[in-house]
Amino acid sequence: MSLHDTDALILEASTAAESLPDPTTVAGRTHDLTNTGTVSAVWSSVGATPFSVDGVPAATLTVLAGRARRVQSDGTRWVVAPTAARRVYAATAVSDASGNATFTFTPAFPAAPVVSVGLATTNTNATEARVTALSASSCTVNVRQSPGVVVLGISVLQVPQPLTGATVHLLAIEAGQGV
């Protein structure tokens, strides 16, 4: 689909090949390309390398699922604005009978994110929450408790056991540098 002369904001929800007008004919024009689909959208234009990504000429521009890119014609190429902000995901889940709380990232991150875990429970035993699986599309956190017992007047911790019903807070941030 070629853009019309009046288009400025394009919301892409399909996997069809998309194209921008010739950048030499629309100097100064800006487009915000937003991909609301579940797979990457690939944009093209007229010329062998119509895009400039971080100063490097490129034949196409890929907009990842759930992301947006701003482009502006400099009269020669579509200059792609840098993406400073990183994606942030925050959610809570309740641990199951095995002590596991699973989080699914939709859409998936481009790579495994950096995660931070918090735990909320009324349990007074010693507790721990640890990440047991992490990928670009999901994270599993296992929550355990170690009940205390008194043996001959000395308090000791039992072997850790799964903690059911704990609220797990997860914060996942796209890996990389920047804001």
MARDO-719767 format. One record per atom (N, C-alpha, C, O): residue in one letter; chain; x negated, y negated, z negated. Coordinates in steps of 0.001 Angstrom, whole numbers, padded with zeros to 6 digits. Each point is the difference from the previous one (the first is absolute). Layout:
N
> A/A/X/Y/Z
...
//
This chain:
179
> M/A/-000844/001164/000000
> M/A/000844/-001164/000000
> M/A/-000888/-001225/000000
> M/A/-000795/-000163/-000926
> S/A/000889/-000691/001902
> S/A/-000733/-001261/000008
> S/A/000781/-001026/-000797
> S/A/001231/-000001/000004
> L/A/-001948/-000862/-000681
> L/A/000662/-001043/-000771
> L/A/000519/-001095/000917
> L/A/-000591/-000291/001040
> H/A/001694/-000305/-001438
> H/A/000558/-001119/000733
> H/A/-000710/-001279/-000434
> H/A/-000674/-000015/-001030
> D/A/000818/-001040/001796
> D/A/-000675/-001248/-000313
> D/A/000402/-000578/-001349
> D/A/-000757/-000779/-000581
> T/A/001926/001139/000070
> T/A/000464/-000580/-001255
> T/A/-000248/000886/-001209
> T/A/000249/-000435/-001124
> D/A/-000730/001662/001306
> D/A/-000241/000904/-001126
> D/A/-001199/-000462/-000814
> D/A/-001018/-000408/000558
> A/A/001144/000474/-001887
> A/A/-001121/-000341/-000872
> A/A/-000205/001070/-001063
> A/A/-001139/000302/-000356
> L/A/002216/000273/-000153
> L/A/-000095/001038/-001025
> L/A/000540/001288/000584
> L/A/001153/000056/000426
> I/A/-001971/000972/-000402
> I/A/000406/001275/000562
> I/A/-000017/001044/-001102
> I/A/-001044/000240/-000606
> L/A/002187/000385/000336
> L/A/000092/001104/-000943
> L/A/000008/001285/000806
> L/A/000915/000242/000787
> E/A/-001938/000584/-000984
> E/A/-000153/001224/000790
> E/A/000423/001192/-000838
> E/A/-000574/000247/-001060
> A/A/001576/000497/001523
> A/A/000471/001172/-000725
> A/A/-000088/001260/000843
> A/A/000391/001069/-000468
> S/A/-000891/-001156/001693
> S/A/-000081/001187/000853
> S/A/-001451/000328/000288
> S/A/-000902/-000715/-000435
> T/A/000676/001788/001163
> T/A/-001358/000402/000345
> T/A/-000331/-000372/001435
> T/A/-001034/000411/000527
> A/A/001890/-001172/000098
> A/A/-000231/-000384/001398
> A/A/-001216/-000905/000099
> A/A/-000328/-000727/-000938
> A/A/-000335/000782/002086
> A/A/-001128/-000898/000249
> A/A/000539/-001414/000122
> A/A/000978/-000237/000710
> E/A/-001603/-000690/-001390
> E/A/000443/-001384/-000013
> E/A/-001045/-000862/000688
> E/A/-001179/000352/000019
> S/A/001606/-001495/000553
> S/A/-000970/-000874/000652
> S/A/000323/-001466/-000243
> S/A/001160/-000395/-000118
> L/A/-002222/-000395/000047
> L/A/000101/-001446/-000131
> L/A/-000242/-000618/001371
> L/A/-000584/000643/000872
> P/A/001024/-001881/-000670
> P/A/-000267/-000650/001290
> P/A/-001498/-000286/000167
> P/A/-000768/000115/-000956
> D/A/000370/-000476/002142
> D/A/-001385/-000335/000316
> D/A/-000432/-001175/-000885
> D/A/000621/-001061/000057
> P/A/-001678/001227/-000879
> P/A/-000399/-001079/-000914
> P/A/-000493/-001259/000717
> P/A/-000021/-001075/-000599
> T/A/-000371/001186/001855
> T/A/-000480/-001182/000733
> T/A/001140/-000910/000429
> T/A/-000232/-001146/000387
> T/A/001475/001653/-000453
> T/A/001154/-000792/000436
> T/A/000774/-000621/-001158
> T/A/000934/-000769/000227
> V/A/-001310/001090/-001465
> V/A/000766/-000476/-001167
> V/A/-000935/-000494/-001109
> V/A/000176/000363/-001163
> A/A/-001151/-001173/001511
> A/A/-000966/-000504/-000989
> A/A/000716/-000645/-001181
> A/A/000922/-000796/000177
> G/A/-001360/001150/-001383
> G/A/000577/-000560/-001220
> G/A/001183/000760/-000555
> G/A/000377/-000228/-001149
> R/A/000228/001128/001919
> R/A/001164/000732/-000483
> R/A/-000410/000998/-001088
> R/A/-001055/000629/000079
> T/A/001910/-000502/-001092
> T/A/-000235/000923/-001115
> T/A/001130/001014/-000058
> T/A/001167/-000341/000196
> H/A/-001522/001591/-000467
> H/A/000991/001061/-000195
> H/A/-000312/000735/-001294
> H/A/-001163/000280/-000294
> D/A/002204/000035/-000484
> D/A/-000129/000868/-001161
> D/A/000536/001360/000411
> D/A/001184/000136/000306
> L/A/-002049/000871/-000298
> L/A/000382/001352/000415
> L/A/000175/000848/-001248
> L/A/-000978/000289/-000689
> T/A/002209/000114/000383
> T/A/000303/000758/-001206
> T/A/000490/001385/000388
> T/A/000921/000144/000803
> N/A/-001546/000870/-001380
> N/A/000362/001387/000302
> N/A/000793/000578/-001166
> N/A/-000565/000290/-001055
> T/A/001871/-000123/001242
> T/A/000858/000575/-001036
> T/A/000179/001499/000184
> T/A/000751/000629/-000746
> G/A/-001426/-000053/001724
> G/A/000127/001435/000275
> G/A/-000836/000839/-000947
> G/A/-000593/-000520/-000945
> T/A/000550/001817/001198
> T/A/-000759/000934/-000834
> T/A/-001294/000434/000656
> T/A/-000774/000743/-000604
> V/A/000519/-001188/001828
> V/A/-001255/000299/000692
> V/A/-000580/-001300/000542
> V/A/000708/-001003/000101
> S/A/-001975/001016/000243
> S/A/-000671/-001193/000508
> S/A/000598/-000438/001338
> S/A/000416/000833/000806
> A/A/-000379/-002147/-000579
> A/A/000446/-000572/001274
> A/A/-001228/-000571/000700
> A/A/-000798/-000706/-000618
> V/A/000644/001009/001903
> V/A/-001153/-000466/000763
> V/A/000448/-001079/000981
> V/A/000917/000207/000794
> W/A/-001579/-001364/-000861
> W/A/000315/-001137/000841
> W/A/-001058/-000159/001074
> W/A/-001178/000272/-000234
> S/A/001597/-000712/001413
> S/A/-000929/-000265/001095
> S/A/000348/-001364/000598
> S/A/000978/-000639/-000389
> S/A/-001807/000212/001345
> S/A/000251/-001238/000720
> S/A/-000766/000077/001310
> S/A/-000605/001025/000313
> V/A/000632/-002098/000445
> V/A/-000672/-000063/001298
> V/A/-001501/-000175/-000213
> V/A/-000423/-000754/-000876
> G/A/-000389/001459/001686
> G/A/-001455/-000128/-000079
> G/A/-000637/001219/-000637
> G/A/000676/000808/-000637
> A/A/-001998/-000684/000816
> A/A/-000725/001152/-000527
> A/A/-000125/-000053/-001519
> A/A/000123/001033/-000657
> T/A/-000364/-002213/000083
> T/A/-000117/-000162/-001457
> T/A/000765/-001251/-000425
> T/A/-000604/-001028/-000304
> P/A/001942/001118/000284
> P/A/000803/-001196/-000277
> P/A/000086/-000385/-001481
> P/A/000591/-001027/-000335
> F/A/-001175/001843/-000558
> F/A/000086/-000298/-001431
> F/A/-001389/-000271/-000559
> F/A/-000993/000537/000490
> S/A/000934/-001370/-001516
> S/A/-001235/-000261/-000734
> S/A/000283/000318/-001460
> S/A/000709/-000739/-000683
> V/A/-001277/001863/000207
> V/A/000213/000450/-001376
> V/A/-001308/-000213/-000761
> V/A/-000999/000655/000296
> D/A/000996/-001553/-001262
> D/A/-001207/-000360/-000755
> D/A/-001145/-000386/000927
> D/A/-001156/000330/-000265
> G/A/001477/-001030/001354
> G/A/-001001/-000473/000944
> G/A/-000448/001020/001030
> G/A/-000854/-000298/000835
> V/A/001419/001502/-000883
> V/A/-000386/001070/000926
> V/A/001119/000193/001026
> V/A/001145/000237/-000383
> P/A/-001458/-000335/001684
> P/A/001030/000232/001022
> P/A/000550/001423/-000082
> P/A/-000757/000947/-000211
> A/A/002077/-000796/000378
> A/A/000643/001316/-000078
> A/A/001060/000115/001087
> A/A/000631/-000987/000379
> A/A/-000444/002217/000120
> A/A/000972/000254/001061
> A/A/001434/000054/-000532
> A/A/000938/-000374/000704
> T/A/-000767/000841/-001947
> T/A/001340/000112/-000588
> T/A/-000057/-000445/-001451
> T/A/-001077/-000170/-000572
> L/A/002248/-000015/-000008
> L/A/000127/-000352/-001411
> L/A/000953/001001/-000632
> L/A/001140/000138/000444
> T/A/-001593/000557/-001473
> T/A/000837/000953/-000712
> T/A/000505/-000642/-001280
> T/A/-000785/-000498/-000807
> V/A/002116/000513/000620
> V/A/000619/-000502/-001221
> V/A/000486/001224/-000770
> V/A/000894/000715/000455
> L/A/-001488/-000480/-001622
> L/A/000345/001174/-000799
> L/A/001445/-000080/-000495
> L/A/000570/-001084/-000125
> A/A/000003/002240/-000151
> A/A/001369/000067/-000523
> A/A/000088/-000798/-001294
> A/A/-000858/000114/-000876
> G/A/001904/-000918/000772
> G/A/000220/-000785/-001198
> G/A/-000878/-001239/-000113
> G/A/-000028/-000639/-001052
> R/A/-000681/000291/002107
> R/A/-000917/-001140/-000035
> R/A/000381/-001039/001050
> R/A/000859/000245/000847
> A/A/-001497/-001387/-000909
> A/A/000233/-001073/000964
> A/A/-001335/-000609/000389
> A/A/-000946/000000/-000787
> R/A/000876/-000517/001999
> R/A/-001194/-000715/000477
> R/A/000462/-001261/000712
> R/A/001013/000013/000699
> R/A/-001747/-001092/-000874
> R/A/000276/-001260/000686
> R/A/-001045/-000184/001091
> R/A/-001197/000177/-000228
> V/A/001672/-000536/001422
> V/A/-000901/-000263/001120
> V/A/000298/-001391/000555
> V/A/001138/-000469/-000032
> Q/A/-002198/-000187/000548
> Q/A/000172/-001307/000629
> Q/A/-000891/-000058/001227
> Q/A/-001164/000397/-000045
> S/A/001723/-000898/001148
> S/A/-000770/-000125/001235
> S/A/-000933/-001197/-000091
> S/A/000417/-001102/-000356
> D/A/-001691/001332/000683
> D/A/-000966/-001099/000061
> D/A/-000207/-000459/001444
> D/A/-000915/-000770/000291
> G/A/001781/001256/000614
> G/A/-000099/-000331/001417
> G/A/-000789/001033/000789
> G/A/000004/-000012/001231
> T/A/-000693/000919/-001956
> T/A/-000767/001076/000642
> T/A/000449/001363/-000513
> T/A/000246/000921/000779
> R/A/-000142/-000806/-002115
> R/A/000383/001267/-000639
> R/A/001018/-000270/-001097
> R/A/000204/-001136/-000426
> W/A/000433/002226/-000020
> W/A/000841/-000041/-001192
> W/A/-000936/000190/-001188
> W/A/-000576/001075/-000168
> V/A/000422/-002109/-000657
> V/A/-000866/000067/-001174
> V/A/000839/000541/-001157
> V/A/001033/-000567/-000357
> V/A/-001505/001686/-000222
> V/A/000733/000661/-001082
> V/A/-000456/-000597/-001327
> V/A/-001188/000030/-000323
> A/A/002128/-000569/-000440
> A/A/-000320/-000586/-001305
> A/A/-000455/001097/-000950
> A/A/000531/001111/000027
> P/A/-001519/-001421/-000872
> P/A/-000467/001010/-000951
> P/A/001105/000365/-000988
> P/A/000843/-000827/-000346
> T/A/-000865/002065/-000093
> T/A/000962/000472/-000987
> T/A/-000703/000025/-001345
> T/A/-000753/000929/-000291
> A/A/000991/-001935/-000524
> A/A/-000691/-000101/-001280
> A/A/000713/000795/-001093
> A/A/-000651/000624/-000838
> A/A/001964/-000644/000843
> A/A/000742/000657/-001070
> A/A/000004/001511/000187
> A/A/000189/000508/001106
> R/A/-000399/000187/-002199
> R/A/000062/001462/000035
> R/A/001355/000463/-000528
> R/A/000607/-000658/-000844
> R/A/-000148/001782/001345
> R/A/001293/000540/-000403
> R/A/-000046/000460/-001452
> R/A/-000987/000581/-000453
> V/A/002079/-000854/-000272
> V/A/000128/000407/-001394
> V/A/001276/000816/-000158
> V/A/001048/-000365/000532
> Y/A/-001143/001476/-001270
> Y/A/001141/000867/-000278
> Y/A/000090/000133/-001514
> Y/A/-001003/000291/-000652
> A/A/002181/-000499/000084
> A/A/000210/000170/-001431
> A/A/001290/000775/-000210
> A/A/001021/-000307/000614
> A/A/-001067/001314/-001483
> A/A/001196/000812/-000252
> A/A/-000138/000730/-001330
> A/A/-001079/000063/-000589
> T/A/002203/000486/000132
> T/A/000004/000858/-001179
> T/A/000653/001322/000359
> T/A/000817/000076/000917
> A/A/-001190/000965/-001654
> A/A/000610/001325/000158
> A/A/-000039/000685/-001358
> A/A/-000794/-000361/-000869
> V/A/001650/001341/000701
> V/A/000063/000744/-001261
> V/A/-000625/001370/000213
> V/A/000279/000674/000992
> S/A/-001134/-000267/-001936
> S/A/-000695/001286/000121
> S/A/000971/001168/-000127
> S/A/000946/-000039/-000787
> D/A/-001203/001087/001587
> D/A/000850/001194/-000001
> D/A/-000464/001005/-001064
> D/A/-000845/-000326/-000834
> A/A/001395/001537/000862
> A/A/-000316/001027/-000998
> A/A/-001470/000404/000023
> A/A/-000518/000489/-001004
> S/A/-000157/-000684/002127
> S/A/-001429/000307/000092
> S/A/-000858/-001198/-000387
> S/A/-001228/000091/-000010
> G/A/001873/-001218/-000311
> G/A/-000722/-001204/-000350
> G/A/-000404/-000831/001205
> G/A/-000759/-000960/-000135
> N/A/001262/001321/001323
> N/A/-000388/-000700/001225
> N/A/000999/-001089/000381
> N/A/001212/000168/-000137
> A/A/-001748/-001281/000615
> A/A/000806/-001080/000581
> A/A/-000601/-000266/001376
> A/A/-001188/-000300/000114
> T/A/002010/000410/000932
> T/A/-000494/-000158/001367
> T/A/000554/-001277/000616
> T/A/001188/-000300/-000115
> F/A/-002070/-000442/000769
> F/A/000352/-001248/000674
> F/A/-000279/000172/001485
> F/A/-001068/000482/000376
> T/A/002020/-000873/000476
> T/A/-000168/000088/001452
> T/A/-000048/-001411/000569
> T/A/000902/-000805/-000231
> F/A/-001981/000512/000989
> F/A/-000175/-001316/000600
> F/A/000630/-000005/001388
> F/A/-000452/000721/000890
> T/A/001513/-001545/-000699
> T/A/000672/-000080/001288
> T/A/000028/-001448/000459
> T/A/000626/-000835/-000653
> P/A/-001285/000517/001756
> P/A/-000841/000883/000801
> P/A/-001313/000274/-000720
> P/A/-000333/-000666/-000980
> A/A/-000398/001639/001468
> A/A/-001271/000371/-000610
> A/A/-001009/-001134/000139
> A/A/000089/-000807/000925
> F/A/-001046/000749/-001841
> F/A/-001114/-000939/000107
> F/A/-000914/000475/001126
> F/A/000054/001174/000367
> P/A/-000899/-002057/000197
> P/A/-000940/000439/001040
> P/A/-001030/001002/-000539
> P/A/-000493/000845/000747
> A/A/000168/-000941/-002042
> A/A/-000924/000911/-000678
> A/A/000476/000098/-001444
> A/A/000872/-000758/-000422
> A/A/-001444/001691/-000336
> A/A/000400/000149/-001403
> A/A/-000187/-001332/-000723
> A/A/-001073/-000596/000080
> P/A/002109/000117/-000791
> P/A/-000097/-001287/-000691
> P/A/-000746/000124/-001332
> P/A/-000295/001102/-000463
> V/A/-000002/-002245/-000135
> V/A/-000548/-000054/-001348
> V/A/001207/-000025/-000931
> V/A/000912/-000804/000196
> V/A/-000893/001683/-001219
> V/A/001177/000084/-000866
> V/A/-000354/-000262/-001460
> V/A/-001124/000227/-000448
> S/A/002123/-000711/-000267
> S/A/-000090/-000206/-001437
> S/A/001266/000595/-000606
> S/A/001095/-000172/000534
> V/A/-001255/000873/-001654
> V/A/001120/000715/-000605
> V/A/000237/-000504/-001417
> V/A/-000942/-000226/-000761
> G/A/002218/000053/000420
> G/A/000399/-000341/-001361
> G/A/001039/001006/-000466
> G/A/000663/000634/000821
> L/A/-000518/-000484/-002116
> L/A/000896/001008/-000554
> L/A/000871/-000620/-001077
> L/A/-000494/-000711/-000875
> A/A/001796/000983/000940
> A/A/000946/-000466/-001012
> A/A/000730/001210/-000562
> A/A/000667/000727/000737
> T/A/-000795/-000510/-002045
> T/A/000661/001134/-000635
> T/A/000219/-000301/-001477
> T/A/-000756/-000758/-000608
> T/A/001792/001356/000042
> T/A/000246/-000138/-001438
> T/A/-000726/001093/-000773
> T/A/000065/000040/-001229
> N/A/-000755/000845/001939
> N/A/-000751/001095/-000606
> N/A/-001130/-000582/-000855
> N/A/-000726/-000884/000455
> T/A/000575/001371/-001682
> T/A/-001046/-000515/-000890
> T/A/-001274/000846/000033
> T/A/-000970/-000321/-000686
> N/A/000963/001383/001463
> N/A/-001201/000822/000138
> N/A/-001018/-000709/000883
> N/A/000336/-000953/000703
> A/A/-001561/001415/-000740
> A/A/-001004/-000514/000917
> A/A/000432/000376/001417
> A/A/000338/001153/000264
> T/A/-000350/-002121/000638
> T/A/000444/000252/001378
> T/A/-001068/-000425/000982
> T/A/-000863/-000820/-000313
> E/A/000931/001390/001513
> E/A/-000890/-000398/001092
> E/A/000757/000098/001315
> E/A/000897/000826/000163
> A/A/-001274/-001676/000755
> A/A/000552/000031/001357
> A/A/-001183/-000027/000939
> A/A/-000870/-000863/-000118
> R/A/000830/001803/001052
> R/A/-001119/000024/000951
> R/A/000503/000285/001397
> R/A/000965/000739/000193
> V/A/-001633/-001335/000776
> V/A/000334/000206/001405
> V/A/-000549/001363/000398
> V/A/-001200/000249/-000114
> T/A/002082/000636/000583
> T/A/-000435/001347/000403
> T/A/-000030/000177/001507
> T/A/-000627/000934/000501
> A/A/001303/-001827/000236
> A/A/-000029/000052/001472
> A/A/000249/-001412/000524
> A/A/000894/-000707/-000466
> L/A/-001712/000313/001450
> L/A/000146/-001328/000588
> L/A/-000313/000074/001483
> L/A/-001053/000497/000401
> S/A/001983/-001000/000415
> S/A/-000213/-000066/001446
> S/A/000582/-001317/000495
> S/A/000504/-000795/-000793
> A/A/-000571/000563/002085
> A/A/000560/-001215/000583
> A/A/001525/-000028/-000110
> A/A/000602/-001071/000075
> S/A/000029/002236/-000251
> S/A/001463/000061/-000009
> S/A/000627/000291/-001368
> S/A/001209/-000167/-000157
> S/A/-001992/000596/-000832
> S/A/000595/000309/-001300
> S/A/-001039/000042/-001116
> S/A/-001206/000034/000242
> C/A/001712/-000039/-001463
> C/A/-000844/000112/-001187
> C/A/000753/000831/-001032
> C/A/001193/-000211/-000220
> T/A/-001886/001155/-000413
> T/A/000591/000799/-001076
> T/A/-000773/-000278/-001279
> T/A/-001229/000057/-000026
> V/A/001969/-000360/-001035
> V/A/-000578/-000271/-001308
> V/A/000479/001088/-000951
> V/A/001193/000300/-000042
> N/A/-002113/000300/-000726
> N/A/000350/001017/-000989
> N/A/-000102/-000620/-001385
> N/A/-000995/-000642/-000337
> V/A/002053/000845/-000468
> V/A/000069/-000563/-001341
> V/A/-000019/001148/-001008
> V/A/000762/000960/000114
> R/A/-001657/-001083/-001110
> R/A/-000091/001044/-001021
> R/A/-000006/-000626/-001386
> R/A/-000334/-001171/-000181
> Q/A/000715/001993/-000790
> Q/A/-000020/-000404/-001402
> Q/A/-000805/001021/-000801
> Q/A/-000080/001174/000360
> S/A/-000509/-001648/-001446
> S/A/-000719/000897/-000915
> S/A/000582/-000207/-001390
> S/A/-000401/-000909/-000727
> P/A/001362/001775/000364
> P/A/000605/-000144/-001334
> P/A/-001055/000201/-001087
> P/A/-000914/000813/000137
> G/A/001066/-001572/-001216
> G/A/-000904/000150/-001139
> G/A/000553/000997/-001001
> G/A/001210/000070/-000214
> V/A/-002088/000693/-000392
> V/A/000377/000931/-001074
> V/A/-000985/-000191/-001144
> V/A/-001120/-000476/000189
> V/A/001564/000858/-001370
> V/A/-000863/-000095/-001173
> V/A/-000379/001408/-000425
> V/A/000862/000828/-000296
> V/A/-002170/-000566/000271
> V/A/-000507/001307/-000411
> V/A/-000918/-000221/-001202
> V/A/-001030/-000666/000109
> L/A/001414/001234/-001257
> L/A/-000773/-000163/-001236
> L/A/-000269/-001469/-000312
> L/A/-001086/-000371/-000447
> G/A/002112/-000463/000696
> G/A/-000104/-001415/-000310
> G/A/-000754/-000826/001030
> G/A/-000232/-001191/-000207
> I/A/-000153/001819/001320
> I/A/-000733/-000724/001034
> I/A/000895/-000095/001236
> I/A/000559/001002/000448
> S/A/-000427/-002215/000101
> S/A/000805/-000184/001212
> S/A/-000833/000363/001225
> S/A/-001116/-000487/000176
> V/A/001676/001347/000663
> V/A/-000658/000384/001254
> V/A/001018/-000071/001128
> V/A/001205/000069/-000241
> L/A/-001684/-000205/001467
> L/A/000876/-000035/001167
> L/A/000104/001387/000611
> L/A/-000984/000737/000074
> Q/A/002198/-000389/000366
> Q/A/000211/001271/000687
> Q/A/-000464/-000128/001455
> Q/A/-000350/-001084/000467
> V/A/000360/002200/000217
> V/A/-000318/000010/001432
> V/A/001032/-000861/000724
> V/A/001190/000094/-000303
> P/A/-001619/-000942/001266
> P/A/000957/-000859/000723
> P/A/001112/000804/000674
> P/A/-000227/001084/000537
> Q/A/001441/-001652/-000583
> Q/A/001189/000619/000590
> Q/A/000662/-001006/000930
> Q/A/-000145/-001207/-000195
> P/A/000874/001687/001211
> P/A/000720/-000932/000888
> P/A/000983/-000851/-000806
> P/A/000641/000491/-000929
> L/A/-000531/-001763/001292
> L/A/000934/-000903/-000657
> L/A/001135/-000300/000959
> L/A/-000208/-000639/001032
> T/A/001406/001095/-001363
> T/A/001189/-000202/000818
> T/A/000686/-001293/-000402
> T/A/000082/-000317/-001186
> G/A/000415/-000436/002170
> G/A/000820/-001171/-000272
> G/A/-000756/-001291/-000262
> G/A/000605/-000988/-000415
> A/A/-001904/000969/000645
> A/A/-000760/-001239/-000184
> A/A/000160/-000874/001245
> A/A/000061/000515/001117
> T/A/000005/-001812/-001303
> T/A/000085/-000926/001125
> T/A/-001413/-000386/000420
> T/A/-000780/-000524/-000794
> V/A/000469/000793/002058
> V/A/-001320/-000294/000546
> V/A/000124/-001223/000904
> V/A/000861/-000051/000878
> H/A/-001728/-000929/-001100
> H/A/-000045/-001215/000817
> H/A/-001216/000111/000908
> H/A/-001111/000248/-000469
> L/A/001324/-000433/001773
> L/A/-001099/000099/000956
> L/A/-000103/-001299/000790
> L/A/001000/-000531/000483
> L/A/-002224/000031/-000360
> L/A/-000304/-001151/000833
> L/A/-001041/000469/001008
> L/A/-001093/000419/-000380
> A/A/001434/-000490/001672
> A/A/-000919/000418/001065
> A/A/-000276/-001211/000879
> A/A/000915/-000709/000418
> I/A/-002220/000485/-000145
> I/A/-000409/-001142/000812
> I/A/-000858/000513/001137
> I/A/-000891/000824/-000203
> E/A/001166/-001319/001408
> E/A/-000768/000385/001164
> E/A/-001480/-000244/-000250
> E/A/-000391/-001085/-000430
> A/A/-000426/002087/000696
> A/A/-001437/-000105/-000238
> A/A/-000623/-001053/000908
> A/A/000468/-000212/001119
> G/A/-001507/-000438/-001591
> G/A/-000698/-000986/000803
> G/A/-000295/-001252/-000786
> G/A/000264/-000070/-001200
> Q/A/-000809/-000912/001874
> Q/A/-000335/-001257/-000639
> Q/A/000982/-001068/000435
> Q/A/000682/000148/001014
> G/A/-000613/-001211/-001774
> G/A/000895/-001096/000344
> G/A/001076/-000170/-001047
> G/A/-000072/000576/-001085
> V/A/001055/-001361/001418
> V/A/001074/-000340/-000913
> V/A/000825/001214/-000338
> V/A/000959/-000099/-000765
//
